[in-house]
């Protein structure tokens, strides 16, 4: 299995990172596409799922819409994969499916646990679930829960990770906001680069450590940029912390080669209410 090339976690995380290498991964049929051209990988980005029609919008769809998307992926011959499958392909030469797709959910909403996960189980499809640490902490302690606004607790996240269908990834500990002078995890205008990188390192490491603690040693391998906001000074920190890839919000089909650099700029297609995965993927080619 893959060994991370650069790890600067504290000693408390070292064992978790080492143990990650022995985790089993999803087995998928071999791709027949040539490595030189790359393997086309569209990634779908979901956020929230609710039943109330009045609440559906650019980032919220209904359970029926999500089920229809999964049925389309199955009928069209797509094979959903995880980040771990990409890493196994790039670093270990393990095959990818002939027609891969990735299903991702951002923010860690409890609606994923309530509505999306049962549908994923029904189809046997895996998904990447990027969480925000402060939200997980808040709703683990809160008595007030409602699928309309709640986020998953650490107990729920542990159950999802243990299912083998859900891969928990890092969406920052406390940078999923735009109202404090910073847009997501991007650098503020005029901010000193060293200070920015120290802040980012501290924030991302905090969630890495919480995941290791609450998810039986699981350490996220991918950073999902909040709102897709990116600063060039962020990438060295992401590499330094041992992340092997990053998810953006650039709407494009990825061409996956054996170059590890490809994995730090993965584009995704947002799935809004009223625009099906079929429409998105057919338009993307």
C-alpha positions as CSV (number, residue, x, y, z in Angstrom):
1,X,0.0,0.0,0.0
2,X,0.9,3.6,-0.4
3,X,3.2,5.4,2.1
4,X,2.9,9.2,2.4
5,X,6.0,11.0,1.2
6,X,5.8,14.0,3.6
7,X,4.2,13.8,7.1
8,X,4.5,16.5,9.6
9,X,1.8,15.5,12.0
10,X,2.6,15.5,15.7
11,X,3.7,12.2,17.1
12,X,0.1,11.5,18.2
13,X,-0.9,11.2,14.6
14,X,2.0,9.2,13.3
15,X,0.6,5.8,14.2
16,X,-2.8,6.7,12.6
17,X,-1.1,7.7,9.4
18,X,0.9,4.4,9.4
19,X,-2.1,2.3,10.0
20,X,-4.0,4.1,7.2
21,X,-1.8,2.2,4.7
22,X,-3.2,-1.1,5.7
23,X,-6.9,-0.1,5.2
24,X,-8.6,-2.1,2.4
25,X,-9.9,-0.2,-0.6
26,X,-12.8,-0.6,-3.1
27,X,-12.0,-3.0,-5.9
28,X,-13.1,-1.9,-9.3
29,X,-12.7,-3.3,-12.8
30,X,-9.7,-2.3,-14.9
31,X,-9.7,0.7,-17.2
32,X,-8.9,0.2,-20.9
33,X,-8.1,3.9,-21.4
34,X,-4.4,4.8,-22.2
35,X,-2.4,6.3,-19.4
36,X,-0.9,8.9,-21.8
37,X,-4.3,10.5,-22.5
38,X,-5.5,10.2,-19.0
39,X,-8.7,8.8,-17.6
40,X,-11.7,11.1,-17.7
41,X,-13.1,11.6,-14.2
42,X,-16.2,13.7,-13.7
43,X,-16.8,14.6,-10.0
44,X,-20.3,15.5,-8.8
45,X,-20.6,18.0,-5.9
46,X,-23.7,17.8,-3.6
47,X,-24.4,19.7,-0.4
48,X,-27.8,19.4,1.2
49,X,-30.8,17.2,0.7
50,X,-34.3,18.1,2.0
51,X,-37.9,16.9,1.2
52,X,-39.5,20.4,1.4
53,X,-39.9,21.7,-2.2
54,X,-39.8,25.3,-1.0
55,X,-36.3,24.8,0.3
56,X,-34.7,23.4,-2.8
57,X,-32.1,25.7,-4.5
58,X,-28.7,25.8,-6.0
59,X,-27.2,23.8,-3.2
60,X,-30.2,21.7,-2.0
61,X,-31.9,18.9,-3.9
62,X,-34.6,16.4,-2.9
63,X,-34.1,12.8,-2.0
64,X,-36.0,11.8,-5.2
65,X,-33.6,13.9,-7.3
66,X,-30.6,12.2,-5.7
67,X,-32.1,8.8,-6.2
68,X,-32.7,9.6,-9.9
69,X,-29.1,10.7,-10.2
70,X,-27.9,7.4,-8.8
71,X,-30.1,5.4,-11.1
72,X,-28.8,7.3,-14.1
73,X,-25.1,6.6,-13.0
74,X,-26.0,2.9,-12.8
75,X,-27.9,2.8,-16.1
76,X,-25.1,4.7,-17.9
77,X,-22.4,2.3,-16.7
78,X,-20.6,4.6,-14.3
79,X,-18.5,3.2,-11.4
80,X,-18.3,5.5,-8.4
81,X,-14.9,5.7,-6.8
82,X,-13.2,7.2,-3.7
83,X,-10.1,9.3,-3.2
84,X,-8.4,6.2,-2.0
85,X,-8.9,4.7,-5.5
86,X,-7.2,7.6,-7.1
87,X,-4.3,7.4,-4.8
88,X,-4.0,3.6,-5.4
89,X,-4.0,4.3,-9.1
90,X,-1.4,7.0,-9.1
91,X,1.0,5.7,-6.4
92,X,0.5,1.9,-6.6
93,X,-0.6,1.4,-10.2
94,X,-3.9,-0.3,-9.3
95,X,-6.5,0.0,-12.0
96,X,-9.4,2.5,-12.2
97,X,-12.7,1.5,-13.8
98,X,-13.3,2.2,-17.5
99,X,-16.0,4.8,-16.7
100,X,-15.3,6.3,-13.2
101,X,-17.2,9.0,-11.5
102,X,-16.9,10.5,-8.0
103,X,-19.8,11.4,-5.8
104,X,-18.9,14.1,-3.2
105,X,-20.9,15.9,-0.5
106,X,-19.6,19.1,1.2
107,X,-20.2,20.6,4.7
108,X,-21.2,17.5,6.7
109,X,-25.0,18.0,6.8
110,X,-27.0,15.5,8.7
111,X,-29.3,15.2,5.7
112,X,-26.5,13.1,4.1
113,X,-26.9,10.6,6.9
114,X,-30.7,10.7,6.8
115,X,-31.4,10.7,3.1
116,X,-28.3,10.2,0.9
117,X,-26.6,7.4,2.8
118,X,-29.5,5.0,2.6
119,X,-29.7,5.5,-1.1
120,X,-26.0,5.0,-1.5
121,X,-26.4,1.7,0.4
122,X,-29.2,0.6,-1.8
123,X,-27.0,1.1,-4.9
124,X,-23.8,0.0,-3.3
125,X,-22.2,3.4,-4.3
126,X,-19.4,5.0,-2.3
127,X,-19.1,8.7,-1.7
128,X,-16.7,11.3,-0.4
129,X,-18.0,13.3,2.6
130,X,-16.1,16.5,3.4
131,X,-16.8,17.8,6.9
132,X,-16.2,21.0,8.9
133,X,-14.8,20.4,12.3
134,X,-16.6,23.1,14.2
135,X,-20.0,21.9,12.9
136,X,-19.2,18.3,14.0
137,X,-18.2,19.5,17.4
138,X,-21.2,21.8,17.8
139,X,-23.8,19.2,16.9
140,X,-22.2,16.5,18.9
141,X,-22.8,18.6,22.0
142,X,-26.2,20.1,20.9
143,X,-29.6,18.9,22.0
144,X,-31.2,20.8,19.2
145,X,-31.2,18.7,16.0
146,X,-33.3,19.0,12.8
147,X,-32.4,17.6,9.4
148,X,-33.1,21.1,8.0
149,X,-30.0,22.6,9.6
150,X,-28.1,20.1,11.7
151,X,-24.7,18.6,10.8
152,X,-23.5,15.1,11.6
153,X,-22.2,14.3,15.0
154,X,-19.0,12.5,15.5
155,X,-20.9,9.3,16.3
156,X,-22.7,9.5,13.0
157,X,-19.5,10.2,11.2
158,X,-17.9,7.2,12.8
159,X,-20.7,5.0,11.6
160,X,-20.5,6.4,8.1
161,X,-16.7,5.9,7.9
162,X,-17.0,2.3,9.3
163,X,-19.6,1.5,6.6
164,X,-16.9,1.3,3.9
165,X,-19.1,3.3,1.6
166,X,-18.2,6.8,2.9
167,X,-14.8,8.4,3.0
168,X,-14.5,11.3,5.4
169,X,-12.4,14.2,4.2
170,X,-11.2,17.6,5.5
171,X,-13.2,20.7,4.7
172,X,-11.3,22.8,7.3
173,X,-11.9,23.0,11.0
174,X,-13.2,26.6,11.2
175,X,-12.8,28.3,7.8
176,X,-16.2,27.6,6.2
177,X,-17.2,31.2,6.4
178,X,-16.8,34.5,4.5
179,X,-17.9,37.1,7.1
180,X,-14.6,37.6,9.0
181,X,-12.4,39.3,6.4
182,X,-11.4,36.0,4.8
183,X,-13.1,34.0,2.1
184,X,-13.0,30.4,3.1
185,X,-9.4,29.2,3.6
186,X,-7.9,31.8,1.2
187,X,-5.3,34.4,2.1
188,X,-6.6,37.9,3.1
189,X,-5.5,40.8,0.9
190,X,-2.2,42.1,2.3
191,X,-1.9,39.2,4.8
192,X,1.7,38.1,5.5
193,X,2.3,34.8,3.7
194,X,4.0,33.2,6.7
195,X,1.2,34.2,9.1
196,X,-1.4,32.9,6.6
197,X,0.3,29.5,6.3
198,X,0.7,29.2,10.0
199,X,-3.1,29.8,10.5
200,X,-4.0,27.3,7.8
201,X,-1.6,24.7,9.1
202,X,-3.1,25.0,12.6
203,X,-6.7,24.9,11.4
204,X,-6.4,21.9,9.1
205,X,-4.2,20.0,11.6
206,X,-6.9,20.4,14.3
207,X,-9.5,18.6,12.1
208,X,-6.9,15.9,11.1
209,X,-6.3,15.2,14.8
210,X,-10.1,15.1,15.6
211,X,-10.7,12.7,12.8
212,X,-7.9,10.5,14.1
213,X,-9.4,10.6,17.5
214,X,-13.1,10.1,16.7
215,X,-12.9,8.0,13.6
216,X,-10.7,5.1,14.9
217,X,-7.4,6.5,13.5
218,X,-8.7,7.5,10.1
219,X,-6.8,10.5,8.8
220,X,-8.2,12.4,5.8
221,X,-6.1,12.4,2.6
222,X,-7.9,15.1,0.7
223,X,-8.5,18.8,1.4
224,X,-11.8,20.3,0.1
225,X,-11.5,24.1,-0.3
226,X,-14.4,25.9,1.4
227,X,-16.4,27.6,-1.3
228,X,-13.6,26.7,-3.7
229,X,-11.6,29.7,-2.7
230,X,-7.9,29.0,-3.3
231,X,-4.6,30.9,-2.6
232,X,-1.3,29.8,-4.1
233,X,0.3,29.9,-0.6
234,X,-2.1,27.2,0.5
235,X,-0.7,24.3,-1.5
236,X,2.7,24.0,0.3
237,X,0.7,23.7,3.6
238,X,-1.6,21.1,2.2
239,X,1.4,19.0,1.0
240,X,3.2,19.5,4.3
241,X,0.3,18.1,6.2
242,X,0.3,15.0,4.1
243,X,-2.8,15.6,2.0
244,X,-2.4,13.9,-1.4
245,X,-5.1,15.8,-3.3
246,X,-7.5,18.7,-3.1
247,X,-11.1,19.3,-4.3
248,X,-11.9,22.6,-6.0
249,X,-15.2,24.0,-7.4
250,X,-13.9,24.4,-10.9
251,X,-16.5,22.8,-13.2
252,X,-14.5,20.6,-15.5
253,X,-13.9,16.9,-16.2
254,X,-10.6,15.8,-14.8
255,X,-8.0,13.9,-16.8
256,X,-6.3,11.5,-14.4
257,X,-2.8,10.4,-15.3
258,X,0.0,8.9,-13.1
259,X,1.2,12.5,-12.3
260,X,0.5,13.1,-8.6
261,X,0.2,16.9,-9.3
262,X,-3.1,16.3,-11.1
263,X,-4.7,15.3,-7.8
264,X,-4.2,18.7,-6.2
265,X,-6.5,20.5,-8.7
266,X,-9.6,18.3,-9.0
267,X,-12.6,20.0,-10.5
268,X,-16.2,19.3,-9.7
269,X,-19.7,20.0,-11.1
270,X,-22.2,21.4,-8.6
271,X,-25.6,19.6,-8.7
272,X,-28.4,22.2,-8.2
273,X,-32.1,21.6,-7.8
274,X,-33.7,21.0,-11.2
275,X,-30.5,20.1,-13.2
276,X,-29.9,16.4,-13.1
277,X,-26.6,14.5,-13.0
278,X,-27.6,13.2,-16.5
279,X,-27.9,16.7,-17.9
280,X,-24.6,17.8,-16.3
281,X,-22.6,14.8,-17.4
282,X,-23.9,14.6,-20.9
283,X,-23.1,18.3,-21.4
284,X,-19.7,17.8,-20.0
285,X,-19.0,15.1,-22.6
